[in-house]
Amino acid sequence: MPVTVYTKTTCAPCRALKQWLKMKQIEYVEKNVEDATNLNEMLQKTGFMSVPQTVVGDRVITGPNFSLLSELLNVQNA
């Protein structure tokens, strides 16, 4: 399932989420919303202005919700 993470450079929860994904060896595409194109895309897909926003397939996860991501990506949250 494709994973896209919308982030900002100065966002600590974004860094934590990316670190968690790397630790779980989950491939993802990062899109920094400081670029207006990525911001507009995130708004269209998620309807939210806050980051991180993670899109897994058609599912939108707001914030670093590790337990939900673990469930959707079929990995252990430990």
HTML snippet that shows the backbone in 3Dmol.js (N, CA, C, O; Angstrom):
<script src="https://3Dmol.org/build/3Dmol-min.js"></script>
<div id="view" style="width:600px;height:400px;position:relative"></div>
<script>
const pdb = `
ATOM      1  N   MET A   1       0.847  -1.179   0.000  1.00  0.00           N
ATOM      2  CA  MET A   1       0.000   0.000   0.000  1.00  0.00           C
ATOM      3  C   MET A   1       0.892   1.241   0.000  1.00  0.00           C
ATOM      4  O   MET A   1       1.815   1.318   0.810  1.00  0.00           O
ATOM      5  N   PRO A   2       0.651   2.205  -0.870  1.00  0.00           N
ATOM      6  CA  PRO A   2       1.487   3.412  -0.887  1.00  0.00           C
ATOM      7  C   PRO A   2       1.283   4.266   0.367  1.00  0.00           C
ATOM      8  O   PRO A   2       0.165   4.415   0.860  1.00  0.00           O
ATOM      9  N   VAL A   3       2.384   4.820   0.869  1.00  0.00           N
ATOM     10  CA  VAL A   3       2.352   5.674   2.056  1.00  0.00           C
ATOM     11  C   VAL A   3       2.944   7.022   1.690  1.00  0.00           C
ATOM     12  O   VAL A   3       4.063   7.099   1.183  1.00  0.00           O
ATOM     13  N   THR A   4       2.189   8.091   1.949  1.00  0.00           N
ATOM     14  CA  THR A   4       2.658   9.456   1.719  1.00  0.00           C
ATOM     15  C   THR A   4       2.575  10.207   3.040  1.00  0.00           C
ATOM     16  O   THR A   4       1.558  10.151   3.732  1.00  0.00           O
ATOM     17  N   VAL A   5       3.649  10.909   3.384  1.00  0.00           N
ATOM     18  CA  VAL A   5       3.688  11.681   4.620  1.00  0.00           C
ATOM     19  C   VAL A   5       3.882  13.150   4.269  1.00  0.00           C
ATOM     20  O   VAL A   5       4.859  13.520   3.618  1.00  0.00           O
ATOM     21  N   TYR A   6       2.946  13.978   4.703  1.00  0.00           N
ATOM     22  CA  TYR A   6       3.042  15.428   4.509  1.00  0.00           C
ATOM     23  C   TYR A   6       3.673  16.017   5.765  1.00  0.00           C
ATOM     24  O   TYR A   6       3.202  15.778   6.877  1.00  0.00           O
ATOM     25  N   THR A   7       4.747  16.793   5.577  1.00  0.00           N
ATOM     26  CA  THR A   7       5.545  17.283   6.692  1.00  0.00           C
ATOM     27  C   THR A   7       5.899  18.759   6.535  1.00  0.00           C
ATOM     28  O   THR A   7       5.618  19.389   5.516  1.00  0.00           O
ATOM     29  N   LYS A   8       6.526  19.283   7.584  1.00  0.00           N
ATOM     30  CA  LYS A   8       7.189  20.588   7.568  1.00  0.00           C
ATOM     31  C   LYS A   8       8.569  20.392   8.172  1.00  0.00           C
ATOM     32  O   LYS A   8       8.760  19.511   9.011  1.00  0.00           O
ATOM     33  N   THR A   9       9.507  21.182   7.764  1.00  0.00           N
ATOM     34  CA  THR A   9      10.887  21.051   8.219  1.00  0.00           C
ATOM     35  C   THR A   9      11.016  21.173   9.732  1.00  0.00           C
ATOM     36  O   THR A   9      11.784  20.429  10.341  1.00  0.00           O
ATOM     37  N   THR A  10      10.290  22.086  10.347  1.00  0.00           N
ATOM     38  CA  THR A  10      10.440  22.365  11.776  1.00  0.00           C
ATOM     39  C   THR A  10       9.509  21.546  12.666  1.00  0.00           C
ATOM     40  O   THR A  10       9.396  21.838  13.857  1.00  0.00           O
ATOM     41  N   CYS A  11       8.849  20.546  12.131  1.00  0.00           N
ATOM     42  CA  CYS A  11       7.824  19.784  12.853  1.00  0.00           C
ATOM     43  C   CYS A  11       8.433  18.582  13.576  1.00  0.00           C
ATOM     44  O   CYS A  11       8.853  17.617  12.937  1.00  0.00           O
ATOM     45  N   ALA A  12       8.479  18.641  14.916  1.00  0.00           N
ATOM     46  CA  ALA A  12       9.031  17.534  15.710  1.00  0.00           C
ATOM     47  C   ALA A  12       8.194  16.250  15.569  1.00  0.00           C
ATOM     48  O   ALA A  12       8.780  15.177  15.422  1.00  0.00           O
ATOM     49  N   PRO A  13       6.853  16.308  15.606  1.00  0.00           N
ATOM     50  CA  PRO A  13       6.077  15.084  15.398  1.00  0.00           C
ATOM     51  C   PRO A  13       6.315  14.466  14.014  1.00  0.00           C
ATOM     52  O   PRO A  13       6.253  13.246  13.858  1.00  0.00           O
ATOM     53  N   CYS A  14       6.585  15.303  13.021  1.00  0.00           N
ATOM     54  CA  CYS A  14       6.900  14.793  11.674  1.00  0.00           C
ATOM     55  C   CYS A  14       8.196  14.000  11.701  1.00  0.00           C
ATOM     56  O   CYS A  14       8.279  12.922  11.113  1.00  0.00           O
ATOM     57  N   ARG A  15       9.209  14.530  12.382  1.00  0.00           N
ATOM     58  CA  ARG A  15      10.488  13.825  12.486  1.00  0.00           C
ATOM     59  C   ARG A  15      10.314  12.494  13.212  1.00  0.00           C
ATOM     60  O   ARG A  15      10.898  11.487  12.812  1.00  0.00           O
ATOM     61  N   ALA A  16       9.515  12.487  14.274  1.00  0.00           N
ATOM     62  CA  ALA A  16       9.273  11.250  15.024  1.00  0.00           C
ATOM     63  C   ALA A  16       8.570  10.219  14.147  1.00  0.00           C
ATOM     64  O   ALA A  16       8.905   9.036  14.183  1.00  0.00           O
ATOM     65  N   LEU A  17       7.607  10.665  13.369  1.00  0.00           N
ATOM     66  CA  LEU A  17       6.877   9.761  12.483  1.00  0.00           C
ATOM     67  C   LEU A  17       7.800   9.175  11.423  1.00  0.00           C
ATOM     68  O   LEU A  17       7.773   7.970  11.171  1.00  0.00           O
ATOM     69  N   LYS A  18       8.611  10.017  10.804  1.00  0.00           N
ATOM     70  CA  LYS A  18       9.537   9.531   9.775  1.00  0.00           C
ATOM     71  C   LYS A  18      10.541   8.546  10.369  1.00  0.00           C
ATOM     72  O   LYS A  18      10.876   7.545   9.736  1.00  0.00           O
ATOM     73  N   GLN A  19      11.024   8.823  11.584  1.00  0.00           N
ATOM     74  CA  GLN A  19      11.955   7.917  12.251  1.00  0.00           C
ATOM     75  C   GLN A  19      11.276   6.565  12.518  1.00  0.00           C
ATOM     76  O   GLN A  19      11.888   5.515  12.323  1.00  0.00           O
ATOM     77  N   TRP A  20      10.027   6.592  12.960  1.00  0.00           N
ATOM     78  CA  TRP A  20       9.280   5.367  13.237  1.00  0.00           C
ATOM     79  C   TRP A  20       9.101   4.556  11.949  1.00  0.00           C
ATOM     80  O   TRP A  20       9.300   3.342  11.947  1.00  0.00           O
ATOM     81  N   LEU A  21       8.727   5.224  10.858  1.00  0.00           N
ATOM     82  CA  LEU A  21       8.546   4.529   9.583  1.00  0.00           C
ATOM     83  C   LEU A  21       9.855   3.886   9.118  1.00  0.00           C
ATOM     84  O   LEU A  21       9.856   2.754   8.632  1.00  0.00           O
ATOM     85  N   LYS A  22      10.956   4.601   9.266  1.00  0.00           N
ATOM     86  CA  LYS A  22      12.259   4.050   8.883  1.00  0.00           C
ATOM     87  C   LYS A  22      12.611   2.847   9.749  1.00  0.00           C
ATOM     88  O   LYS A  22      13.105   1.839   9.244  1.00  0.00           O
ATOM     89  N   MET A  23      12.355   2.951  11.058  1.00  0.00           N
ATOM     90  CA  MET A  23      12.643   1.864  11.979  1.00  0.00           C
ATOM     91  C   MET A  23      11.838   0.606  11.618  1.00  0.00           C
ATOM     92  O   MET A  23      12.322  -0.517  11.764  1.00  0.00           O
ATOM     93  N   LYS A  24      10.606   0.816  11.148  1.00  0.00           N
ATOM     94  CA  LYS A  24       9.743  -0.300  10.759  1.00  0.00           C
ATOM     95  C   LYS A  24       9.997  -0.747   9.319  1.00  0.00           C
ATOM     96  O   LYS A  24       9.345  -1.663   8.817  1.00  0.00           O
ATOM     97  N   GLN A  25      10.954  -0.086   8.662  1.00  0.00           N
ATOM     98  CA  GLN A  25      11.337  -0.384   7.272  1.00  0.00           C
ATOM     99  C   GLN A  25      10.145  -0.249   6.312  1.00  0.00           C
ATOM    100  O   GLN A  25       9.937  -1.079   5.427  1.00  0.00           O
ATOM    101  N   ILE A  26       9.382   0.811   6.517  1.00  0.00           N
ATOM    102  CA  ILE A  26       8.234   1.103   5.666  1.00  0.00           C
ATOM    103  C   ILE A  26       8.642   2.202   4.690  1.00  0.00           C
ATOM    104  O   ILE A  26       9.040   3.294   5.096  1.00  0.00           O
ATOM    105  N   GLU A  27       8.538   1.904   3.419  1.00  0.00           N
ATOM    106  CA  GLU A  27       8.847   2.905   2.397  1.00  0.00           C
ATOM    107  C   GLU A  27       7.722   3.926   2.337  1.00  0.00           C
ATOM    108  O   GLU A  27       6.545   3.581   2.443  1.00  0.00           O
ATOM    109  N   TYR A  28       8.099   5.185   2.167  1.00  0.00           N
ATOM    110  CA  TYR A  28       7.113   6.254   2.090  1.00  0.00           C
ATOM    111  C   TYR A  28       7.646   7.374   1.220  1.00  0.00           C
ATOM    112  O   TYR A  28       8.847   7.485   0.975  1.00  0.00           O
ATOM    113  N   VAL A  29       6.726   8.194   0.762  1.00  0.00           N
ATOM    114  CA  VAL A  29       7.074   9.402   0.016  1.00  0.00           C
ATOM    115  C   VAL A  29       6.806  10.577   0.946  1.00  0.00           C
ATOM    116  O   VAL A  29       5.709  10.717   1.486  1.00  0.00           O
ATOM    117  N   GLU A  30       7.814  11.415   1.126  1.00  0.00           N
ATOM    118  CA  GLU A  30       7.653  12.606   1.952  1.00  0.00           C
ATOM    119  C   GLU A  30       7.365  13.805   1.063  1.00  0.00           C
ATOM    120  O   GLU A  30       8.029  14.021   0.050  1.00  0.00           O
ATOM    121  N   LYS A  31       6.362  14.581   1.461  1.00  0.00           N
ATOM    122  CA  LYS A  31       6.024  15.803   0.730  1.00  0.00           C
ATOM    123  C   LYS A  31       5.983  16.953   1.734  1.00  0.00           C
ATOM    124  O   LYS A  31       5.121  17.000   2.611  1.00  0.00           O
ATOM    125  N   ASN A  32       6.926  17.871   1.589  1.00  0.00           N
ATOM    126  CA  ASN A  32       7.029  19.010   2.477  1.00  0.00           C
ATOM    127  C   ASN A  32       6.019  20.077   2.054  1.00  0.00           C
ATOM    128  O   ASN A  32       6.036  20.548   0.917  1.00  0.00           O
ATOM    129  N   VAL A  33       5.142  20.449   2.986  1.00  0.00           N
ATOM    130  CA  VAL A  33       4.068  21.395   2.665  1.00  0.00           C
ATOM    131  C   VAL A  33       4.540  22.843   2.655  1.00  0.00           C
ATOM    132  O   VAL A  33       3.734  23.752   2.455  1.00  0.00           O
ATOM    133  N   GLU A  34       5.841  23.071   2.868  1.00  0.00           N
ATOM    134  CA  GLU A  34       6.371  24.414   2.679  1.00  0.00           C
ATOM    135  C   GLU A  34       6.397  24.755   1.194  1.00  0.00           C
ATOM    136  O   GLU A  34       6.537  25.918   0.815  1.00  0.00           O
ATOM    137  N   ASP A  35       6.261  23.730   0.361  1.00  0.00           N
ATOM    138  CA  ASP A  35       6.075  23.892  -1.087  1.00  0.00           C
ATOM    139  C   ASP A  35       4.567  24.001  -1.327  1.00  0.00           C
ATOM    140  O   ASP A  35       3.817  23.107  -0.936  1.00  0.00           O
ATOM    141  N   ALA A  36       4.122  25.073  -1.956  1.00  0.00           N
ATOM    142  CA  ALA A  36       2.694  25.343  -2.143  1.00  0.00           C
ATOM    143  C   ALA A  36       1.970  24.215  -2.880  1.00  0.00           C
ATOM    144  O   ALA A  36       0.807  23.934  -2.589  1.00  0.00           O
ATOM    145  N   THR A  37       2.641  23.575  -3.821  1.00  0.00           N
ATOM    146  CA  THR A  37       2.022  22.466  -4.555  1.00  0.00           C
ATOM    147  C   THR A  37       1.687  21.321  -3.605  1.00  0.00           C
ATOM    148  O   THR A  37       0.597  20.753  -3.672  1.00  0.00           O
ATOM    149  N   ASN A  38       2.627  20.982  -2.720  1.00  0.00           N
ATOM    150  CA  ASN A  38       2.393  19.913  -1.750  1.00  0.00           C
ATOM    151  C   ASN A  38       1.324  20.299  -0.739  1.00  0.00           C
ATOM    152  O   ASN A  38       0.517  19.461  -0.337  1.00  0.00           O
ATOM    153  N   LEU A  39       1.312  21.570  -0.324  1.00  0.00           N
ATOM    154  CA  LEU A  39       0.295  22.046   0.607  1.00  0.00           C
ATOM    155  C   LEU A  39      -1.092  21.913  -0.007  1.00  0.00           C
ATOM    156  O   LEU A  39      -2.014  21.415   0.640  1.00  0.00           O
ATOM    157  N   ASN A  40      -1.243  22.354  -1.246  1.00  0.00           N
ATOM    158  CA  ASN A  40      -2.547  22.252  -1.917  1.00  0.00           C
ATOM    159  C   ASN A  40      -2.972  20.797  -2.085  1.00  0.00           C
ATOM    160  O   ASN A  40      -4.146  20.465  -1.916  1.00  0.00           O
ATOM    161  N   GLU A  41      -2.021  19.935  -2.416  1.00  0.00           N
ATOM    162  CA  GLU A  41      -2.326  18.516  -2.563  1.00  0.00           C
ATOM    163  C   GLU A  41      -2.801  17.929  -1.230  1.00  0.00           C
ATOM    164  O   GLU A  41      -3.776  17.179  -1.190  1.00  0.00           O
ATOM    165  N   MET A  42      -2.103  18.277  -0.132  1.00  0.00           N
ATOM    166  CA  MET A  42      -2.491  17.781   1.185  1.00  0.00           C
ATOM    167  C   MET A  42      -3.889  18.256   1.555  1.00  0.00           C
ATOM    168  O   MET A  42      -4.700  17.478   2.057  1.00  0.00           O
ATOM    169  N   LEU A  43      -4.168  19.523   1.308  1.00  0.00           N
ATOM    170  CA  LEU A  43      -5.495  20.060   1.626  1.00  0.00           C
ATOM    171  C   LEU A  43      -6.585  19.341   0.849  1.00  0.00           C
ATOM    172  O   LEU A  43      -7.644  19.046   1.403  1.00  0.00           O
ATOM    173  N   GLN A  44      -6.345  19.055  -0.421  1.00  0.00           N
ATOM    174  CA  GLN A  44      -7.330  18.346  -1.234  1.00  0.00           C
ATOM    175  C   GLN A  44      -7.535  16.919  -0.750  1.00  0.00           C
ATOM    176  O   GLN A  44      -8.666  16.436  -0.706  1.00  0.00           O
ATOM    177  N   LYS A  45      -6.436  16.228  -0.380  1.00  0.00           N
ATOM    178  CA  LYS A  45      -6.530  14.828   0.029  1.00  0.00           C
ATOM    179  C   LYS A  45      -7.048  14.650   1.448  1.00  0.00           C
ATOM    180  O   LYS A  45      -7.796  13.711   1.724  1.00  0.00           O
ATOM    181  N   THR A  46      -6.649  15.560   2.367  1.00  0.00           N
ATOM    182  CA  THR A  46      -6.946  15.339   3.779  1.00  0.00           C
ATOM    183  C   THR A  46      -7.974  16.310   4.351  1.00  0.00           C
ATOM    184  O   THR A  46      -8.718  15.959   5.267  1.00  0.00           O
ATOM    185  N   GLY A  47      -8.018  17.527   3.816  1.00  0.00           N
ATOM    186  CA  GLY A  47      -8.912  18.538   4.363  1.00  0.00           C
ATOM    187  C   GLY A  47      -8.349  19.215   5.612  1.00  0.00           C
ATOM    188  O   GLY A  47      -9.038  20.017   6.242  1.00  0.00           O
ATOM    189  N   PHE A  48      -7.102  18.899   5.976  1.00  0.00           N
ATOM    190  CA  PHE A  48      -6.489  19.452   7.181  1.00  0.00           C
ATOM    191  C   PHE A  48      -5.286  20.316   6.836  1.00  0.00           C
ATOM    192  O   PHE A  48      -4.639  20.125   5.806  1.00  0.00           O
ATOM    193  N   MET A  49      -4.995  21.284   7.730  1.00  0.00           N
ATOM    194  CA  MET A  49      -3.820  22.146   7.575  1.00  0.00           C
ATOM    195  C   MET A  49      -2.658  21.688   8.438  1.00  0.00           C
ATOM    196  O   MET A  49      -1.525  22.109   8.208  1.00  0.00           O
ATOM    197  N   SER A  50      -2.911  20.830   9.433  1.00  0.00           N
ATOM    198  CA  SER A  50      -1.860  20.434  10.368  1.00  0.00           C
ATOM    199  C   SER A  50      -1.016  19.295   9.801  1.00  0.00           C
ATOM    200  O   SER A  50      -1.467  18.533   8.945  1.00  0.00           O
ATOM    201  N   VAL A  51       0.215  19.195  10.295  1.00  0.00           N
ATOM    202  CA  VAL A  51       1.108  18.111   9.917  1.00  0.00           C
ATOM    203  C   VAL A  51       1.591  17.429  11.193  1.00  0.00           C
ATOM    204  O   VAL A  51       1.614  18.060  12.249  1.00  0.00           O
ATOM    205  N   PRO A  52       1.971  16.175  11.122  1.00  0.00           N
ATOM    206  CA  PRO A  52       2.013  15.346   9.929  1.00  0.00           C
ATOM    207  C   PRO A  52       0.639  14.808   9.562  1.00  0.00           C
ATOM    208  O   PRO A  52      -0.207  14.561  10.420  1.00  0.00           O
ATOM    209  N   GLN A  53       0.448  14.636   8.279  1.00  0.00           N
ATOM    210  CA  GLN A  53      -0.695  13.928   7.720  1.00  0.00           C
ATOM    211  C   GLN A  53      -0.110  12.753   6.955  1.00  0.00           C
ATOM    212  O   GLN A  53       0.789  12.931   6.132  1.00  0.00           O
ATOM    213  N   THR A  54      -0.608  11.568   7.218  1.00  0.00           N
ATOM    214  CA  THR A  54      -0.122  10.383   6.532  1.00  0.00           C
ATOM    215  C   THR A  54      -1.271   9.787   5.742  1.00  0.00           C
ATOM    216  O   THR A  54      -2.364   9.595   6.275  1.00  0.00           O
ATOM    217  N   VAL A  55      -1.030   9.499   4.488  1.00  0.00           N
ATOM    218  CA  VAL A  55      -2.035   8.863   3.640  1.00  0.00           C
ATOM    219  C   VAL A  55      -1.538   7.457   3.335  1.00  0.00           C
ATOM    220  O   VAL A  55      -0.481   7.269   2.732  1.00  0.00           O
ATOM    221  N   VAL A  56      -2.326   6.472   3.766  1.00  0.00           N
ATOM    222  CA  VAL A  56      -2.024   5.065   3.522  1.00  0.00           C
ATOM    223  C   VAL A  56      -3.143   4.542   2.632  1.00  0.00           C
ATOM    224  O   VAL A  56      -4.269   4.342   3.086  1.00  0.00           O
ATOM    225  N   GLY A  57      -2.822   4.323   1.362  1.00  0.00           N
ATOM    226  CA  GLY A  57      -3.870   3.973   0.415  1.00  0.00           C
ATOM    227  C   GLY A  57      -4.846   5.130   0.312  1.00  0.00           C
ATOM    228  O   GLY A  57      -4.476   6.220  -0.124  1.00  0.00           O
ATOM    229  N   ASP A  58      -6.096   4.900   0.713  1.00  0.00           N
ATOM    230  CA  ASP A  58      -7.117   5.955   0.716  1.00  0.00           C
ATOM    231  C   ASP A  58      -7.381   6.495   2.120  1.00  0.00           C
ATOM    232  O   ASP A  58      -8.231   7.367   2.299  1.00  0.00           O
ATOM    233  N   ARG A  59      -6.669   5.989   3.099  1.00  0.00           N
ATOM    234  CA  ARG A  59      -6.914   6.337   4.506  1.00  0.00           C
ATOM    235  C   ARG A  59      -6.009   7.477   4.940  1.00  0.00           C
ATOM    236  O   ARG A  59      -4.812   7.466   4.653  1.00  0.00           O
ATOM    237  N   VAL A  60      -6.578   8.466   5.634  1.00  0.00           N
ATOM    238  CA  VAL A  60      -5.819   9.620   6.137  1.00  0.00           C
ATOM    239  C   VAL A  60      -5.643   9.472   7.645  1.00  0.00           C
ATOM    240  O   VAL A  60      -6.610   9.243   8.370  1.00  0.00           O
ATOM    241  N   ILE A  61      -4.403   9.605   8.112  1.00  0.00           N
ATOM    242  CA  ILE A  61      -4.103   9.544   9.537  1.00  0.00           C
ATOM    243  C   ILE A  61      -3.502  10.882   9.931  1.00  0.00           C
ATOM    244  O   ILE A  61      -2.489  11.308   9.376  1.00  0.00           O
ATOM    245  N   THR A  62      -4.134  11.540  10.892  1.00  0.00           N
ATOM    246  CA  THR A  62      -3.668  12.838  11.369  1.00  0.00           C
ATOM    247  C   THR A  62      -2.750  12.635  12.558  1.00  0.00           C
ATOM    248  O   THR A  62      -3.080  11.906  13.494  1.00  0.00           O
ATOM    249  N   GLY A  63      -1.592  13.286  12.518  1.00  0.00           N
ATOM    250  CA  GLY A  63      -0.644  13.185  13.619  1.00  0.00           C
ATOM    251  C   GLY A  63       0.125  11.877  13.572  1.00  0.00           C
ATOM    252  O   GLY A  63      -0.095  11.041  12.695  1.00  0.00           O
ATOM    253  N   PRO A  64       1.039  11.710  14.537  1.00  0.00           N
ATOM    254  CA  PRO A  64       1.816  10.472  14.586  1.00  0.00           C
ATOM    255  C   PRO A  64       1.052   9.390  15.351  1.00  0.00           C
ATOM    256  O   PRO A  64       1.412   9.054  16.479  1.00  0.00           O
ATOM    257  N   ASN A  65       0.012   8.854  14.746  1.00  0.00           N
ATOM    258  CA  ASN A  65      -0.832   7.832  15.384  1.00  0.00           C
ATOM    259  C   ASN A  65      -0.219   6.453  15.112  1.00  0.00           C
ATOM    260  O   ASN A  65      -0.629   5.743  14.194  1.00  0.00           O
ATOM    261  N   PHE A  66       0.769   6.098  15.930  1.00  0.00           N
ATOM    262  CA  PHE A  66       1.534   4.878  15.689  1.00  0.00           C
ATOM    263  C   PHE A  66       0.697   3.609  15.801  1.00  0.00           C
ATOM    264  O   PHE A  66       0.919   2.660  15.049  1.00  0.00           O
ATOM    265  N   SER A  67      -0.259   3.576  16.722  1.00  0.00           N
ATOM    266  CA  SER A  67      -1.069   2.356  16.858  1.00  0.00           C
ATOM    267  C   SER A  67      -1.944   2.136  15.629  1.00  0.00           C
ATOM    268  O   SER A  67      -2.060   1.003  15.161  1.00  0.00           O
ATOM    269  N   LEU A  68      -2.556   3.177  15.100  1.00  0.00           N
ATOM    270  CA  LEU A  68      -3.367   3.028  13.887  1.00  0.00           C
ATOM    271  C   LEU A  68      -2.488   2.683  12.691  1.00  0.00           C
ATOM    272  O   LEU A  68      -2.850   1.830  11.879  1.00  0.00           O
ATOM    273  N   LEU A  69      -1.342   3.336  12.577  1.00  0.00           N
ATOM    274  CA  LEU A  69      -0.423   3.025  11.485  1.00  0.00           C
ATOM    275  C   LEU A  69       0.061   1.574  11.565  1.00  0.00           C
ATOM    276  O   LEU A  69       0.176   0.898  10.543  1.00  0.00           O
ATOM    277  N   SER A  70       0.341   1.106  12.767  1.00  0.00           N
ATOM    278  CA  SER A  70       0.764  -0.287  12.950  1.00  0.00           C
ATOM    279  C   SER A  70      -0.302  -1.242  12.431  1.00  0.00           C
ATOM    280  O   SER A  70      -0.005  -2.227  11.754  1.00  0.00           O
ATOM    281  N   GLU A  71      -1.540  -0.931  12.762  1.00  0.00           N
ATOM    282  CA  GLU A  71      -2.658  -1.771  12.324  1.00  0.00           C
ATOM    283  C   GLU A  71      -2.798  -1.755  10.797  1.00  0.00           C
ATOM    284  O   GLU A  71      -2.929  -2.808  10.172  1.00  0.00           O
ATOM    285  N   LEU A  72      -2.769  -0.572  10.207  1.00  0.00           N
ATOM    286  CA  LEU A  72      -2.951  -0.438   8.749  1.00  0.00           C
ATOM    287  C   LEU A  72      -1.791  -1.029   7.966  1.00  0.00           C
ATOM    288  O   LEU A  72      -1.983  -1.589   6.887  1.00  0.00           O
ATOM    289  N   LEU A  73      -0.581  -0.902   8.512  1.00  0.00           N
ATOM    290  CA  LEU A  73       0.612  -1.351   7.798  1.00  0.00           C
ATOM    291  C   LEU A  73       1.057  -2.743   8.223  1.00  0.00           C
ATOM    292  O   LEU A  73       2.055  -3.269   7.731  1.00  0.00           O
ATOM    293  N   ASN A  74       0.294  -3.332   9.149  1.00  0.00           N
ATOM    294  CA  ASN A  74       0.544  -4.700   9.596  1.00  0.00           C
ATOM    295  C   ASN A  74       1.948  -4.869  10.174  1.00  0.00           C
ATOM    296  O   ASN A  74       2.678  -5.790   9.807  1.00  0.00           O
ATOM    297  N   VAL A  75       2.313  -3.958  11.089  1.00  0.00           N
ATOM    298  CA  VAL A  75       3.589  -4.051  11.803  1.00  0.00           C
ATOM    299  C   VAL A  75       3.319  -3.915  13.299  1.00  0.00           C
ATOM    300  O   VAL A  75       2.276  -3.401  13.705  1.00  0.00           O
ATOM    301  N   GLN A  76       4.261  -4.377  14.113  1.00  0.00           N
ATOM    302  CA  GLN A  76       4.114  -4.253  15.558  1.00  0.00           C
ATOM    303  C   GLN A  76       4.504  -2.857  15.999  1.00  0.00           C
ATOM    304  O   GLN A  76       5.462  -2.278  15.485  1.00  0.00           O
ATOM    305  N   ASN A  77       3.758  -2.317  16.954  1.00  0.00           N
ATOM    306  CA  ASN A  77       4.049  -0.988  17.489  1.00  0.00           C
ATOM    307  C   ASN A  77       4.823  -1.142  18.793  1.00  0.00           C
ATOM    308  O   ASN A  77       4.304  -0.879  19.877  1.00  0.00           O
ATOM    309  N   ALA A  78       6.059  -1.567  18.666  1.00  0.00           N
ATOM    310  CA  ALA A  78       6.887  -1.727  19.873  1.00  0.00           C
ATOM    311  C   ALA A  78       8.297  -1.265  19.594  1.00  0.00           C
ATOM    312  O   ALA A  78       9.150  -1.317  20.480  1.00  0.00           O
TER     313      ALA A  78
END
`;
const viewer = $3Dmol.createViewer("view");
viewer.addModel(pdb, "pdb");
viewer.setStyle({}, {cartoon: {color: "spectrum"}});
viewer.zoomTo();
viewer.render();
</script>
